């Protein structure tokens, strides 16, 4: 034990300090505990705190939503592709019946086929590993659900069909992608989807499910 007055070390059975004569009865236990605590603190290795990065603290980076013009570029590419297919099919169906009433029916049938193919094209590509049409792939964006997962074929079809509402309100539904919080168009909100930019080596953070 140690003396509370002078700090002299004494044997455990001592009642008085051999150096200054101070009593050791009341202070020996407290002083001994304080001394042990000081020795323990001195023996500890204080490691410098490492400043965590945003990626380390949250696990991963947040998603980057695709804006209006990027989505418009993807739509233009897909529209050109569909127009080419429509022209080819229309030309094939019209050749045998030029100048006849059947030509009109054949052209209408060709347009119907193109419409169905366009729906299936969007449904299959956006629900596949590509997670987007050829146009979206070329501009580097993809379609996901609100948790960042790949959407189903049915949801992809539903999202595409919901675009009809945007046409009915004079394209306002499409323009919503330019000013909504998560860059969602009307059909995205209806289908519960998001369009985000592809980010290599970046996973979706589950902690962002409420804000994503």
mmCIF file of the C-alpha atoms, coordinates in Angstrom:
data_MODEL
# 
_entry.id   MODEL 
# 
loop_
_atom_site.group_PDB 
_atom_site.id 
_atom_site.type_symbol 
_atom_site.label_atom_id 
_atom_site.label_alt_id 
_atom_site.label_comp_id 
_atom_site.label_asym_id 
_atom_site.label_entity_id 
_atom_site.label_seq_id 
_atom_site.pdbx_PDB_ins_code 
_atom_site.Cartn_x 
_atom_site.Cartn_y 
_atom_site.Cartn_z 
_atom_site.occupancy 
_atom_site.B_iso_or_equiv 
_atom_site.pdbx_formal_charge 
_atom_site.auth_seq_id 
_atom_site.auth_comp_id 
_atom_site.auth_asym_id 
_atom_site.auth_atom_id 
_atom_site.pdbx_PDB_model_num 
ATOM 1   C CA . UNK A 1 1   ? 0.000   0.000  0.000    1.00 0.00 ? 1   UNK A CA 1 
ATOM 2   C CA . UNK A 1 2   ? 0.967   3.640  -0.385   1.00 0.00 ? 2   UNK A CA 1 
ATOM 3   C CA . UNK A 1 3   ? 0.837   6.547  2.045    1.00 0.00 ? 3   UNK A CA 1 
ATOM 4   C CA . UNK A 1 4   ? -1.759  9.198  1.268    1.00 0.00 ? 4   UNK A CA 1 
ATOM 5   C CA . UNK A 1 5   ? 0.502   11.967 2.581    1.00 0.00 ? 5   UNK A CA 1 
ATOM 6   C CA . UNK A 1 6   ? 3.912   11.303 1.094    1.00 0.00 ? 6   UNK A CA 1 
ATOM 7   C CA . UNK A 1 7   ? 3.285   8.445  -1.284   1.00 0.00 ? 7   UNK A CA 1 
ATOM 8   C CA . UNK A 1 8   ? 5.730   6.150  0.442    1.00 0.00 ? 8   UNK A CA 1 
ATOM 9   C CA . UNK A 1 9   ? 5.142   2.456  -0.165   1.00 0.00 ? 9   UNK A CA 1 
ATOM 10  C CA . UNK A 1 10  ? 4.528   0.362  2.962    1.00 0.00 ? 10  UNK A CA 1 
ATOM 11  C CA . UNK A 1 11  ? 3.766   -3.260 3.677    1.00 0.00 ? 11  UNK A CA 1 
ATOM 12  C CA . UNK A 1 12  ? 0.135   -4.299 3.487    1.00 0.00 ? 12  UNK A CA 1 
ATOM 13  C CA . UNK A 1 13  ? -0.159  -4.869 7.243    1.00 0.00 ? 13  UNK A CA 1 
ATOM 14  C CA . UNK A 1 14  ? 1.194   -1.416 8.238    1.00 0.00 ? 14  UNK A CA 1 
ATOM 15  C CA . UNK A 1 15  ? -1.129  0.957  10.085   1.00 0.00 ? 15  UNK A CA 1 
ATOM 16  C CA . UNK A 1 16  ? 1.168   4.000  9.903    1.00 0.00 ? 16  UNK A CA 1 
ATOM 17  C CA . UNK A 1 17  ? 3.540   5.311  7.276    1.00 0.00 ? 17  UNK A CA 1 
ATOM 18  C CA . UNK A 1 18  ? 7.153   4.512  8.128    1.00 0.00 ? 18  UNK A CA 1 
ATOM 19  C CA . UNK A 1 19  ? 8.317   7.788  6.562    1.00 0.00 ? 19  UNK A CA 1 
ATOM 20  C CA . UNK A 1 20  ? 5.855   10.461 7.725    1.00 0.00 ? 20  UNK A CA 1 
ATOM 21  C CA . UNK A 1 21  ? 3.836   8.592  10.371   1.00 0.00 ? 21  UNK A CA 1 
ATOM 22  C CA . UNK A 1 22  ? 0.479   9.278  8.740    1.00 0.00 ? 22  UNK A CA 1 
ATOM 23  C CA . UNK A 1 23  ? -2.288  6.792  9.365    1.00 0.00 ? 23  UNK A CA 1 
ATOM 24  C CA . UNK A 1 24  ? -2.823  4.243  6.617    1.00 0.00 ? 24  UNK A CA 1 
ATOM 25  C CA . UNK A 1 25  ? -6.163  2.887  7.864    1.00 0.00 ? 25  UNK A CA 1 
ATOM 26  C CA . UNK A 1 26  ? -8.554  5.169  5.999    1.00 0.00 ? 26  UNK A CA 1 
ATOM 27  C CA . UNK A 1 27  ? -6.597  6.036  2.898    1.00 0.00 ? 27  UNK A CA 1 
ATOM 28  C CA . UNK A 1 28  ? -4.747  2.904  1.980    1.00 0.00 ? 28  UNK A CA 1 
ATOM 29  C CA . UNK A 1 29  ? -7.557  1.218  0.086    1.00 0.00 ? 29  UNK A CA 1 
ATOM 30  C CA . UNK A 1 30  ? -8.535  4.338  -1.885   1.00 0.00 ? 30  UNK A CA 1 
ATOM 31  C CA . UNK A 1 31  ? -4.946  5.254  -2.653   1.00 0.00 ? 31  UNK A CA 1 
ATOM 32  C CA . UNK A 1 32  ? -4.141  1.738  -3.722   1.00 0.00 ? 32  UNK A CA 1 
ATOM 33  C CA . UNK A 1 33  ? -7.077  1.652  -6.102   1.00 0.00 ? 33  UNK A CA 1 
ATOM 34  C CA . UNK A 1 34  ? -6.127  5.023  -7.557   1.00 0.00 ? 34  UNK A CA 1 
ATOM 35  C CA . UNK A 1 35  ? -2.517  3.895  -7.993   1.00 0.00 ? 35  UNK A CA 1 
ATOM 36  C CA . UNK A 1 36  ? -3.567  0.697  -9.744   1.00 0.00 ? 36  UNK A CA 1 
ATOM 37  C CA . UNK A 1 37  ? -5.909  2.649  -11.978  1.00 0.00 ? 37  UNK A CA 1 
ATOM 38  C CA . UNK A 1 38  ? -3.120  5.066  -12.865  1.00 0.00 ? 38  UNK A CA 1 
ATOM 39  C CA . UNK A 1 39  ? -0.772  2.216  -13.676  1.00 0.00 ? 39  UNK A CA 1 
ATOM 40  C CA . UNK A 1 40  ? -3.396  0.569  -15.853  1.00 0.00 ? 40  UNK A CA 1 
ATOM 41  C CA . UNK A 1 41  ? -4.051  3.803  -17.723  1.00 0.00 ? 41  UNK A CA 1 
ATOM 42  C CA . UNK A 1 42  ? -0.348  4.331  -18.243  1.00 0.00 ? 42  UNK A CA 1 
ATOM 43  C CA . UNK A 1 43  ? 0.088   0.807  -19.562  1.00 0.00 ? 43  UNK A CA 1 
ATOM 44  C CA . UNK A 1 44  ? -2.637  1.115  -22.128  1.00 0.00 ? 44  UNK A CA 1 
ATOM 45  C CA . UNK A 1 45  ? -1.668  1.726  -25.743  1.00 0.00 ? 45  UNK A CA 1 
ATOM 46  C CA . UNK A 1 46  ? -3.650  4.607  -27.077  1.00 0.00 ? 46  UNK A CA 1 
ATOM 47  C CA . UNK A 1 47  ? -4.390  3.985  -30.739  1.00 0.00 ? 47  UNK A CA 1 
ATOM 48  C CA . UNK A 1 48  ? -5.130  6.986  -32.952  1.00 0.00 ? 48  UNK A CA 1 
ATOM 49  C CA . UNK A 1 49  ? -8.693  7.163  -34.138  1.00 0.00 ? 49  UNK A CA 1 
ATOM 50  C CA . UNK A 1 50  ? -9.068  6.573  -37.837  1.00 0.00 ? 50  UNK A CA 1 
ATOM 51  C CA . UNK A 1 51  ? -11.385 8.955  -39.593  1.00 0.00 ? 51  UNK A CA 1 
ATOM 52  C CA . UNK A 1 52  ? -13.973 6.751  -41.294  1.00 0.00 ? 52  UNK A CA 1 
ATOM 53  C CA . UNK A 1 53  ? -14.880 7.502  -44.858  1.00 0.00 ? 53  UNK A CA 1 
ATOM 54  C CA . UNK A 1 54  ? -18.450 7.860  -45.980  1.00 0.00 ? 54  UNK A CA 1 
ATOM 55  C CA . UNK A 1 55  ? -18.257 4.587  -47.832  1.00 0.00 ? 55  UNK A CA 1 
ATOM 56  C CA . UNK A 1 56  ? -16.926 2.667  -44.811  1.00 0.00 ? 56  UNK A CA 1 
ATOM 57  C CA . UNK A 1 57  ? -19.434 4.120  -42.382  1.00 0.00 ? 57  UNK A CA 1 
ATOM 58  C CA . UNK A 1 58  ? -22.498 3.488  -44.540  1.00 0.00 ? 58  UNK A CA 1 
ATOM 59  C CA . UNK A 1 59  ? -21.236 0.302  -46.148  1.00 0.00 ? 59  UNK A CA 1 
ATOM 60  C CA . UNK A 1 60  ? -21.562 1.535  -49.728  1.00 0.00 ? 60  UNK A CA 1 
ATOM 61  C CA . UNK A 1 61  ? -22.335 4.545  -51.832  1.00 0.00 ? 61  UNK A CA 1 
ATOM 62  C CA . UNK A 1 62  ? -25.821 5.876  -52.358  1.00 0.00 ? 62  UNK A CA 1 
ATOM 63  C CA . UNK A 1 63  ? -27.521 5.403  -55.736  1.00 0.00 ? 63  UNK A CA 1 
ATOM 64  C CA . UNK A 1 64  ? -27.324 8.094  -58.391  1.00 0.00 ? 64  UNK A CA 1 
ATOM 65  C CA . UNK A 1 65  ? -30.685 8.687  -60.032  1.00 0.00 ? 65  UNK A CA 1 
ATOM 66  C CA . UNK A 1 66  ? -30.890 9.098  -63.788  1.00 0.00 ? 66  UNK A CA 1 
ATOM 67  C CA . UNK A 1 67  ? -32.120 12.514 -64.797  1.00 0.00 ? 67  UNK A CA 1 
ATOM 68  C CA . UNK A 1 68  ? -34.603 13.604 -67.440  1.00 0.00 ? 68  UNK A CA 1 
ATOM 69  C CA . UNK A 1 69  ? -32.183 14.166 -70.324  1.00 0.00 ? 69  UNK A CA 1 
ATOM 70  C CA . UNK A 1 70  ? -30.300 10.938 -69.813  1.00 0.00 ? 70  UNK A CA 1 
ATOM 71  C CA . UNK A 1 71  ? -33.578 9.031  -69.878  1.00 0.00 ? 71  UNK A CA 1 
ATOM 72  C CA . UNK A 1 72  ? -34.689 10.981 -72.931  1.00 0.00 ? 72  UNK A CA 1 
ATOM 73  C CA . UNK A 1 73  ? -31.543 9.926  -74.763  1.00 0.00 ? 73  UNK A CA 1 
ATOM 74  C CA . UNK A 1 74  ? -32.264 6.271  -73.982  1.00 0.00 ? 74  UNK A CA 1 
ATOM 75  C CA . UNK A 1 75  ? -35.863 6.686  -75.162  1.00 0.00 ? 75  UNK A CA 1 
ATOM 76  C CA . UNK A 1 76  ? -34.751 8.206  -78.460  1.00 0.00 ? 76  UNK A CA 1 
ATOM 77  C CA . UNK A 1 77  ? -32.413 5.285  -79.146  1.00 0.00 ? 77  UNK A CA 1 
ATOM 78  C CA . UNK A 1 78  ? -35.167 2.755  -78.439  1.00 0.00 ? 78  UNK A CA 1 
ATOM 79  C CA . UNK A 1 79  ? -37.659 4.732  -80.519  1.00 0.00 ? 79  UNK A CA 1 
ATOM 80  C CA . UNK A 1 80  ? -35.344 4.696  -83.532  1.00 0.00 ? 80  UNK A CA 1 
ATOM 81  C CA . UNK A 1 81  ? -34.858 0.941  -83.169  1.00 0.00 ? 81  UNK A CA 1 
ATOM 82  C CA . UNK A 1 82  ? -38.596 0.296  -82.959  1.00 0.00 ? 82  UNK A CA 1 
ATOM 83  C CA . UNK A 1 83  ? -39.247 2.637  -85.893  1.00 0.00 ? 83  UNK A CA 1 
ATOM 84  C CA . UNK A 1 84  ? -36.819 0.673  -88.062  1.00 0.00 ? 84  UNK A CA 1 
ATOM 85  C CA . UNK A 1 85  ? -38.535 -2.604 -87.184  1.00 0.00 ? 85  UNK A CA 1 
ATOM 86  C CA . UNK A 1 86  ? -41.926 -0.992 -87.827  1.00 0.00 ? 86  UNK A CA 1 
ATOM 87  C CA . UNK A 1 87  ? -40.811 0.237  -91.241  1.00 0.00 ? 87  UNK A CA 1 
ATOM 88  C CA . UNK A 1 88  ? -39.475 -3.179 -92.251  1.00 0.00 ? 88  UNK A CA 1 
ATOM 89  C CA . UNK A 1 89  ? -42.619 -5.027 -91.165  1.00 0.00 ? 89  UNK A CA 1 
ATOM 90  C CA . UNK A 1 90  ? -44.867 -2.425 -92.775  1.00 0.00 ? 90  UNK A CA 1 
ATOM 91  C CA . UNK A 1 91  ? -42.963 -2.701 -96.032  1.00 0.00 ? 91  UNK A CA 1 
ATOM 92  C CA . UNK A 1 92  ? -43.180 -6.507 -96.021  1.00 0.00 ? 92  UNK A CA 1 
ATOM 93  C CA . UNK A 1 93  ? -46.923 -6.582 -95.347  1.00 0.00 ? 93  UNK A CA 1 
ATOM 94  C CA . UNK A 1 94  ? -47.695 -3.836 -97.877  1.00 0.00 ? 94  UNK A CA 1 
ATOM 95  C CA . UNK A 1 95  ? -45.816 -5.197 -100.922 1.00 0.00 ? 95  UNK A CA 1 
ATOM 96  C CA . UNK A 1 96  ? -48.308 -7.912 -102.010 1.00 0.00 ? 96  UNK A CA 1 
ATOM 97  C CA . UNK A 1 97  ? -51.323 -5.641 -101.680 1.00 0.00 ? 97  UNK A CA 1 
ATOM 98  C CA . UNK A 1 98  ? -50.243 -2.260 -103.001 1.00 0.00 ? 98  UNK A CA 1 
ATOM 99  C CA . UNK A 1 99  ? -53.191 0.009  -103.772 1.00 0.00 ? 99  UNK A CA 1 
ATOM 100 C CA . UNK A 1 100 ? -55.840 -2.218 -102.203 1.00 0.00 ? 100 UNK A CA 1 
ATOM 101 C CA . UNK A 1 101 ? -58.010 -2.101 -99.103  1.00 0.00 ? 101 UNK A CA 1 
ATOM 102 C CA . UNK A 1 102 ? -56.174 -5.128 -97.811  1.00 0.00 ? 102 UNK A CA 1 
ATOM 103 C CA . UNK A 1 103 ? -53.045 -2.980 -97.723  1.00 0.00 ? 103 UNK A CA 1 
ATOM 104 C CA . UNK A 1 104 ? -54.644 -0.861 -95.018  1.00 0.00 ? 104 UNK A CA 1 
ATOM 105 C CA . UNK A 1 105 ? -55.569 -3.923 -92.997  1.00 0.00 ? 105 UNK A CA 1 
ATOM 106 C CA . UNK A 1 106 ? -52.091 -5.391 -93.450  1.00 0.00 ? 106 UNK A CA 1 
ATOM 107 C CA . UNK A 1 107 ? -50.489 -2.137 -92.350  1.00 0.00 ? 107 UNK A CA 1 
ATOM 108 C CA . UNK A 1 108 ? -52.739 -1.999 -89.283  1.00 0.00 ? 108 UNK A CA 1 
ATOM 109 C CA . UNK A 1 109 ? -51.858 -5.589 -88.447  1.00 0.00 ? 109 UNK A CA 1 
ATOM 110 C CA . UNK A 1 110 ? -48.147 -4.783 -88.831  1.00 0.00 ? 110 UNK A CA 1 
ATOM 111 C CA . UNK A 1 111 ? -48.495 -1.835 -86.456  1.00 0.00 ? 111 UNK A CA 1 
ATOM 112 C CA . UNK A 1 112 ? -50.246 -4.079 -83.954  1.00 0.00 ? 112 UNK A CA 1 
ATOM 113 C CA . UNK A 1 113 ? -47.402 -6.574 -84.154  1.00 0.00 ? 113 UNK A CA 1 
ATOM 114 C CA . UNK A 1 114 ? -44.870 -3.798 -83.619  1.00 0.00 ? 114 UNK A CA 1 
ATOM 115 C CA . UNK A 1 115 ? -46.771 -2.568 -80.549  1.00 0.00 ? 115 UNK A CA 1 
ATOM 116 C CA . UNK A 1 116 ? -46.844 -6.051 -79.036  1.00 0.00 ? 116 UNK A CA 1 
ATOM 117 C CA . UNK A 1 117 ? -43.173 -6.605 -79.833  1.00 0.00 ? 117 UNK A CA 1 
ATOM 118 C CA . UNK A 1 118 ? -42.305 -3.253 -78.249  1.00 0.00 ? 118 UNK A CA 1 
ATOM 119 C CA . UNK A 1 119 ? -44.118 -4.214 -75.040  1.00 0.00 ? 119 UNK A CA 1 
ATOM 120 C CA . UNK A 1 120 ? -42.402 -7.605 -74.921  1.00 0.00 ? 120 UNK A CA 1 
ATOM 121 C CA . UNK A 1 121 ? -39.053 -6.002 -75.746  1.00 0.00 ? 121 UNK A CA 1 
ATOM 122 C CA . UNK A 1 122 ? -39.305 -3.632 -72.783  1.00 0.00 ? 122 UNK A CA 1 
ATOM 123 C CA . UNK A 1 123 ? -40.643 -6.355 -70.494  1.00 0.00 ? 123 UNK A CA 1 
ATOM 124 C CA . UNK A 1 124 ? -37.899 -8.849 -71.259  1.00 0.00 ? 124 UNK A CA 1 
ATOM 125 C CA . UNK A 1 125 ? -34.966 -6.432 -71.286  1.00 0.00 ? 125 UNK A CA 1 
ATOM 126 C CA . UNK A 1 126 ? -35.882 -4.503 -68.130  1.00 0.00 ? 126 UNK A CA 1 
ATOM 127 C CA . UNK A 1 127 ? -36.525 -7.718 -66.174  1.00 0.00 ? 127 UNK A CA 1 
ATOM 128 C CA . UNK A 1 128 ? -33.360 -9.393 -67.471  1.00 0.00 ? 128 UNK A CA 1 
ATOM 129 C CA . UNK A 1 129 ? -29.809 -9.074 -66.167  1.00 0.00 ? 129 UNK A CA 1 
ATOM 130 C CA . UNK A 1 130 ? -29.460 -5.977 -68.354  1.00 0.00 ? 130 UNK A CA 1 
ATOM 131 C CA . UNK A 1 131 ? -32.147 -4.276 -66.238  1.00 0.00 ? 131 UNK A CA 1 
ATOM 132 C CA . UNK A 1 132 ? -32.927 -1.965 -69.109  1.00 0.00 ? 132 UNK A CA 1 
ATOM 133 C CA . UNK A 1 133 ? -33.503 -1.639 -72.820  1.00 0.00 ? 133 UNK A CA 1 
ATOM 134 C CA . UNK A 1 134 ? -30.695 -1.289 -75.325  1.00 0.00 ? 134 UNK A CA 1 
ATOM 135 C CA . UNK A 1 135 ? -31.073 2.478  -75.149  1.00 0.00 ? 135 UNK A CA 1 
ATOM 136 C CA . UNK A 1 136 ? -30.732 2.480  -71.376  1.00 0.00 ? 136 UNK A CA 1 
ATOM 137 C CA . UNK A 1 137 ? -27.736 0.186  -71.553  1.00 0.00 ? 137 UNK A CA 1 
ATOM 138 C CA . UNK A 1 138 ? -25.979 2.468  -74.043  1.00 0.00 ? 138 UNK A CA 1 
ATOM 139 C CA . UNK A 1 139 ? -26.412 5.561  -71.850  1.00 0.00 ? 139 UNK A CA 1 
ATOM 140 C CA . UNK A 1 140 ? -25.486 3.665  -68.665  1.00 0.00 ? 140 UNK A CA 1 
ATOM 141 C CA . UNK A 1 141 ? -28.735 3.525  -66.716  1.00 0.00 ? 141 UNK A CA 1 
ATOM 142 C CA . UNK A 1 142 ? -30.981 0.727  -65.444  1.00 0.00 ? 142 UNK A CA 1 
ATOM 143 C CA . UNK A 1 143 ? -34.395 0.107  -63.895  1.00 0.00 ? 143 UNK A CA 1 
ATOM 144 C CA . UNK A 1 144 ? -34.674 -1.206 -60.316  1.00 0.00 ? 144 UNK A CA 1 
ATOM 145 C CA . UNK A 1 145 ? -37.351 -1.478 -57.649  1.00 0.00 ? 145 UNK A CA 1 
ATOM 146 C CA . UNK A 1 146 ? -37.398 0.744  -54.565  1.00 0.00 ? 146 UNK A CA 1 
ATOM 147 C CA . UNK A 1 147 ? -34.866 -1.525 -52.844  1.00 0.00 ? 147 UNK A CA 1 
ATOM 148 C CA . UNK A 1 148 ? -32.419 -1.585 -55.759  1.00 0.00 ? 148 UNK A CA 1 
ATOM 149 C CA . UNK A 1 149 ? -33.349 -5.079 -56.941  1.00 0.00 ? 149 UNK A CA 1 
ATOM 150 C CA . UNK A 1 150 ? -34.105 -6.314 -60.443  1.00 0.00 ? 150 UNK A CA 1 
ATOM 151 C CA . UNK A 1 151 ? -37.779 -6.001 -61.322  1.00 0.00 ? 151 UNK A CA 1 
ATOM 152 C CA . UNK A 1 152 ? -40.017 -8.828 -62.497  1.00 0.00 ? 152 UNK A CA 1 
ATOM 153 C CA . UNK A 1 153 ? -41.369 -9.258 -66.029  1.00 0.00 ? 153 UNK A CA 1 
ATOM 154 C CA . UNK A 1 154 ? -44.871 -8.340 -64.884  1.00 0.00 ? 154 UNK A CA 1 
ATOM 155 C CA . UNK A 1 155 ? -43.703 -5.146 -63.200  1.00 0.00 ? 155 UNK A CA 1 
ATOM 156 C CA . UNK A 1 156 ? -41.701 -4.170 -66.271  1.00 0.00 ? 156 UNK A CA 1 
ATOM 157 C CA . UNK A 1 157 ? -44.811 -4.622 -68.445  1.00 0.00 ? 157 UNK A CA 1 
ATOM 158 C CA . UNK A 1 158 ? -46.947 -2.678 -65.971  1.00 0.00 ? 158 UNK A CA 1 
ATOM 159 C CA . UNK A 1 159 ? -44.411 0.151  -65.852  1.00 0.00 ? 159 UNK A CA 1 
ATOM 160 C CA . UNK A 1 160 ? -44.372 0.366  -69.645  1.00 0.00 ? 160 UNK A CA 1 
ATOM 161 C CA . UNK A 1 161 ? -48.162 0.329  -69.956  1.00 0.00 ? 161 UNK A CA 1 
ATOM 162 C CA . UNK A 1 162 ? -48.441 3.078  -67.320  1.00 0.00 ? 162 UNK A CA 1 
ATOM 163 C CA . UNK A 1 163 ? -46.714 5.406  -69.788  1.00 0.00 ? 163 UNK A CA 1 
ATOM 164 C CA . UNK A 1 164 ? -50.106 5.737  -71.500  1.00 0.00 ? 164 UNK A CA 1 
ATOM 165 C CA . UNK A 1 165 ? -51.172 8.010  -68.640  1.00 0.00 ? 165 UNK A CA 1 
ATOM 166 C CA . UNK A 1 166 ? -48.234 10.296 -69.357  1.00 0.00 ? 166 UNK A CA 1 
ATOM 167 C CA . UNK A 1 167 ? -49.330 10.570 -72.978  1.00 0.00 ? 167 UNK A CA 1 
ATOM 168 C CA . UNK A 1 168 ? -52.871 11.403 -71.883  1.00 0.00 ? 168 UNK A CA 1 
ATOM 169 C CA . UNK A 1 169 ? -51.713 14.320 -69.729  1.00 0.00 ? 169 UNK A CA 1 
ATOM 170 C CA . UNK A 1 170 ? -49.592 15.808 -72.510  1.00 0.00 ? 170 UNK A CA 1 
ATOM 171 C CA . UNK A 1 171 ? -46.283 14.196 -71.509  1.00 0.00 ? 171 UNK A CA 1 
ATOM 172 C CA . UNK A 1 172 ? -46.297 15.762 -68.045  1.00 0.00 ? 172 UNK A CA 1 
ATOM 173 C CA . UNK A 1 173 ? -45.753 12.292 -66.555  1.00 0.00 ? 173 UNK A CA 1 
ATOM 174 C CA . UNK A 1 174 ? -42.450 12.016 -68.411  1.00 0.00 ? 174 UNK A CA 1 
ATOM 175 C CA . UNK A 1 175 ? -41.336 15.514 -67.424  1.00 0.00 ? 175 UNK A CA 1 
ATOM 176 C CA . UNK A 1 176 ? -41.806 14.640 -63.763  1.00 0.00 ? 176 UNK A CA 1 
ATOM 177 C CA . UNK A 1 177 ? -38.456 12.825 -63.987  1.00 0.00 ? 177 UNK A CA 1 
ATOM 178 C CA . UNK A 1 178 ? -36.818 16.236 -64.193  1.00 0.00 ? 178 UNK A CA 1 
ATOM 179 C CA . UNK A 1 179 ? -38.035 17.654 -60.883  1.00 0.00 ? 179 UNK A CA 1 
ATOM 180 C CA . UNK A 1 180 ? -39.158 14.855 -58.543  1.00 0.00 ? 180 UNK A CA 1 
ATOM 181 C CA . UNK A 1 181 ? -36.923 13.992 -55.591  1.00 0.00 ? 181 UNK A CA 1 
ATOM 182 C CA . UNK A 1 182 ? -35.739 10.633 -56.912  1.00 0.00 ? 182 UNK A CA 1 
ATOM 183 C CA . UNK A 1 183 ? -36.080 11.535 -60.603  1.00 0.00 ? 183 UNK A CA 1 
ATOM 184 C CA . UNK A 1 184 ? -39.199 9.389  -60.950  1.00 0.00 ? 184 UNK A CA 1 
ATOM 185 C CA . UNK A 1 185 ? -41.585 9.748  -63.856  1.00 0.00 ? 185 UNK A CA 1 
ATOM 186 C CA . UNK A 1 186 ? -45.283 9.060  -63.331  1.00 0.00 ? 186 UNK A CA 1 
ATOM 187 C CA . UNK A 1 187 ? -45.013 5.463  -64.557  1.00 0.00 ? 187 UNK A CA 1 
ATOM 188 C CA . UNK A 1 188 ? -42.087 4.874  -62.176  1.00 0.00 ? 188 UNK A CA 1 
ATOM 189 C CA . UNK A 1 189 ? -44.217 5.954  -59.227  1.00 0.00 ? 189 UNK A CA 1 
ATOM 190 C CA . UNK A 1 190 ? -47.121 3.785  -60.319  1.00 0.00 ? 190 UNK A CA 1 
ATOM 191 C CA . UNK A 1 191 ? -44.919 0.690  -60.747  1.00 0.00 ? 191 UNK A CA 1 
ATOM 192 C CA . UNK A 1 192 ? -42.751 1.396  -57.700  1.00 0.00 ? 192 UNK A CA 1 
ATOM 193 C CA . UNK A 1 193 ? -39.539 1.671  -59.710  1.00 0.00 ? 193 UNK A CA 1 
ATOM 194 C CA . UNK A 1 194 ? -36.446 3.834  -59.962  1.00 0.00 ? 194 UNK A CA 1 
ATOM 195 C CA . UNK A 1 195 ? -34.063 4.529  -62.813  1.00 0.00 ? 195 UNK A CA 1 
ATOM 196 C CA . UNK A 1 196 ? -30.474 4.838  -61.640  1.00 0.00 ? 196 UNK A CA 1 
ATOM 197 C CA . UNK A 1 197 ? -27.042 5.146  -63.155  1.00 0.00 ? 197 UNK A CA 1 
ATOM 198 C CA . UNK A 1 198 ? -24.894 2.047  -63.299  1.00 0.00 ? 198 UNK A CA 1 
ATOM 199 C CA . UNK A 1 199 ? -22.005 2.246  -60.838  1.00 0.00 ? 199 UNK A CA 1 
ATOM 200 C CA . UNK A 1 200 ? -19.300 -0.442 -61.172  1.00 0.00 ? 200 UNK A CA 1 
ATOM 201 C CA . UNK A 1 201 ? -18.211 -2.137 -57.931  1.00 0.00 ? 201 UNK A CA 1 
ATOM 202 C CA . UNK A 1 202 ? -20.868 -0.335 -55.908  1.00 0.00 ? 202 UNK A CA 1 
ATOM 203 C CA . UNK A 1 203 ? -23.569 -2.282 -54.095  1.00 0.00 ? 203 UNK A CA 1 
ATOM 204 C CA . UNK A 1 204 ? -26.912 -1.056 -52.930  1.00 0.00 ? 204 UNK A CA 1 
ATOM 205 C CA . UNK A 1 205 ? -27.012 0.012  -49.287  1.00 0.00 ? 205 UNK A CA 1 
ATOM 206 C CA . UNK A 1 206 ? -29.904 -1.553 -47.355  1.00 0.00 ? 206 UNK A CA 1 
ATOM 207 C CA . UNK A 1 207 ? -29.735 1.312  -44.872  1.00 0.00 ? 207 UNK A CA 1 
ATOM 208 C CA . UNK A 1 208 ? -31.006 3.608  -47.667  1.00 0.00 ? 208 UNK A CA 1 
ATOM 209 C CA . UNK A 1 209 ? -34.240 1.686  -48.205  1.00 0.00 ? 209 UNK A CA 1 
ATOM 210 C CA . UNK A 1 210 ? -36.289 4.503  -46.730  1.00 0.00 ? 210 UNK A CA 1 
ATOM 211 C CA . UNK A 1 211 ? -34.664 7.235  -48.795  1.00 0.00 ? 211 UNK A CA 1 
ATOM 212 C CA . UNK A 1 212 ? -33.906 5.219  -51.934  1.00 0.00 ? 212 UNK A CA 1 
# 
